[in-house]
Amino acid sequence: MVDSAAPGAAVPRLAAAGLSKWYGHVAALNQVSVEFLPGLTGIVGDNGAGKSTMLKIFSGVEVPDEGTVFVDGAPRAFGSAREARAAGIESLYQDLALVETMSIADNIFLGREPARQVLGLRVIDRRAMRREADLALSRVRIDMPSSRLGVRQLSGGQRQAVAIARAMHFGARVVLLDEPTAALGPRETAAFMSIIRDMADREETVVMVGHNLPQMLELADHLLVMRAGMVVATLEPQQTTLRELTDFMVGSA
């Protein structure tokens, strides 16, 4: 990560200063300050380290007790996931929020369907929706027989691709991923991570929580290590070993 206050430094697309979140007497986050630039940032840590809580604050699902979230350098206070999405922050969780009984196109445009006027009435433009859905899928390099296909017919990896296509089509500035490959097999995981790596190579800002440390070391551009609600290390994967990463996670570094 860079010091955004340094002369000539890039303004991070997503950042936070002094984030704290308490659940009763337990501090899920304790004065966390982070910055995310274009590329893939991996966040690792044991269960209870605060990883998912931080992503929920960025995505508008949780409200911090202290601290400020910044998007493109401007302070933002999200009261809902809808407000975070309006600011360009899209989140993908394990359940993906896809409706199995609907088509790929319907899922990509759910709640944001294009419309046209017919005899003074607002009618969903399904032809435009399918055309735009096909374009969105091509952007993440996923070949589907048709965007008319029902989501229930898709594999786990294909469903992930639909969720990513939806995020990118609506101009996401930042994509947050919380354990996105937990339910995928090895082949689907490899295909999905290829999509994520391609996004990072196009200088999209991708933030991913994961437990697969070798995968994180191989694919991430930056690594954050969290423990007990705090960021304890910011590492460059190419200069970090698996042993060093584990030592930071358990507190022996």
N, C-alpha and C positions, 0 to 999 in steps of 0.2 A: 504494500500500500504506500501511497505517497502522502507527503504533507501538503494538503491543499492550500495551506497558507504560504507556502514557499513561492517566490517569484517565478511566474511562468508555469506553475504546476497546473495540471488539468483539474477541473472541478469534477468531483466524483458524482456519478449519476445517482447513487444512493449512499447515504451516510447517516450516522447517528452520533450524538454526543451525550454522555452521561445517562444512558438508559438504565432504569431500574424498574423491576417488577416484583412485587411481593404477593405471596399467597399465604395469608395468615402471618406466621412468624418465619416463613421460609422465603429466602431471597432467590427467586428464579433467575433474576438478572441483577447485577450489582455494579452500577456505574460503568456501563459498557460504551466505549467509543470506537466506531469502526468506519471504514470507507471502502466502497466498492467501485472499481473502475471497469471499463470494458474488458471482457475476457471471462474466464471461469474461475470463480473463487469457491474452494471447497471448505466446508466447516465441519470439523470433527471434534469428538469429545464423548465421554461416557454418558450413559443415560443420566438425566438430571443435570447435565452441564449447562443447560440454558439455550441450546441450539434452536429447538422448535419454538420456544417462547419468543426468541428474538425474531424469527421469521413471521410469527403470528402478529407481532407488533408492526413489522414492515408491511404486512398484507392487510392491516386494518381489522384483524379478527380480535386482537387484544389492544388495550390502551395502556401505555406505560404509566407508572406512578410518578416517575421522574424522567427528565431528559427530553431530547428533541430529535425528530427524524428530519432529514434534509433530502430533497429531491432536486437534483441539478443545482445544489447550493442554496435552495430556498427552504426555509422551515415549513414543515407540513404537520398537521394534526389530523389523523384519520379516525373517523368515528365508525367506519364500516369498511367491509371489503369492497363495496361499490366505490367508495371514495378513493381507495388505494388504486383500483383499476382505472379510475378516471385520471389519476396522476401518472398512469403508465406502468404500474406494478402489477404483474400477473403472477399468480401462485398456483403451483401444481402439487397436490397432495396425493397420497396413495389411492384415495377413492376417485380422484380425477374430476368429480362433479359432472360426469357424463350420464345422459339418460339413455338407458339401454333400449328402450322401446322406440327411440327416435333415430332418424338417419344421421349419417356423418354431417351432412350439410346443416340439418336442423340443430345439431349439437354445436357446431362451430358458430352459428349465428343466434344461439339461444338468448332471447331477451334483446337482441340487436338486429332483428330481421330487416332486410331492405324492403321497401314498400313502394307501390305506385298507386296512382289515383285511377279508379274505374267508376265512371258515372258519379263522381263526387265522393266515392267511398275509398278508404285506405285498404288496399289489398296487398298481402305479402307477395313480393316478386320472387317466386320460387326459381324461375329460370336464372335470374341474376344471382340468386343465392347459391345455386349449384355451380354456376360458372365461377363465382368468387371462391367457393369452397375448393374446387379443383385447383385453382391458382394457389390457394393457401397451402394445400397439400404438396403441390409441386415445389414450393419454396423450401419445405423441409425434406425434400427428396424422398417422399413416400408415394409409391405407386399403388393406388387403390383401383379396383375395377370400376367403381362409380361412387360418387358422393351420395348417391341415393341409398347405398348399402346401409343396413341397420347396424348400430354399434354393437349389438349383442352377437353379431357374426364375426367380430374382430378379435384378433389375439391381443394379449396384454400389451405387447410392444406397439401394435397398431393403434391401440387406444391412447397410449402415451403420445404417439405421433399426432393424433387428432387434437389432443389437448395442447400440445406445443404449437401446432398450426393455428389454432384459435388464438393463442396468446400473441403470436407474431403477426397475424393478419390485422389485429386491432392496434398495432403500433406500440407494443409493450416496450417501455424503456428498460425495464428490469424484469427478469424471469426468476422467480424463487422456486426451488425444488426441494421438497422434504422427503428424503428416502425414496426417490422416484423409481428405483429398480428393485425394491424390496420383494415385490411379488412376481418378478420376471425370471425366466430361465436364462442360462448363459448366452444362448444365441440372441434372444430378444434384448438382453442387457447390452450386448456388444453393439447391436443395431441402434438402440436408443442412445447410447453414449456417443456413437458416431454423429448423430444428429446434434447432440449437445455440443460436441467439440467443434462441429461445423459452425454453429451459432457463435461460439466464442471466437473462432477464427475470423468471423465477419465483424468482430468487435461489438457484438451484443454483450450486455452485462448479465451474466448468469451466476446465481448464487445457489449452491447445492449443499444440503446437509446429507452426510452419508457415513456409514460405518465400515465400508470397504476401503481400508487404508492403502493397500497397493494400487487400487483403482484411482484413488485420489492423487497419489504421488505421480501416477503416470499421466493423468489427464488434466489436472488443474494447473492454472497459471499462478495462483496464489493459494495459500492455506491459512486458515485461522484455527487455532486450537482453543477450545473452551473447557473450563473446569470450574465447578462450583459457582456458576453464574457470571464468570469473568472470562475475558479473552486473555489467555496467558502467553500466547505466542503468535506471531505473524511470520510465516515461513515461505521461502521460495522452494517449491517442490524439487527443482533440479539440483538444489544444494542441500537437500535433507534426506536422511536415511529413514527407513522404517523404524529402526531402534530409537532414533532421536524423536521421531513423531510420537511413539508410544511413551517415551519418558516424559514428554511434556503433558501428555494426556493423564498420566497417573501421578504426576507431581514429583518425579524423581530427577527431572532434568536440572 
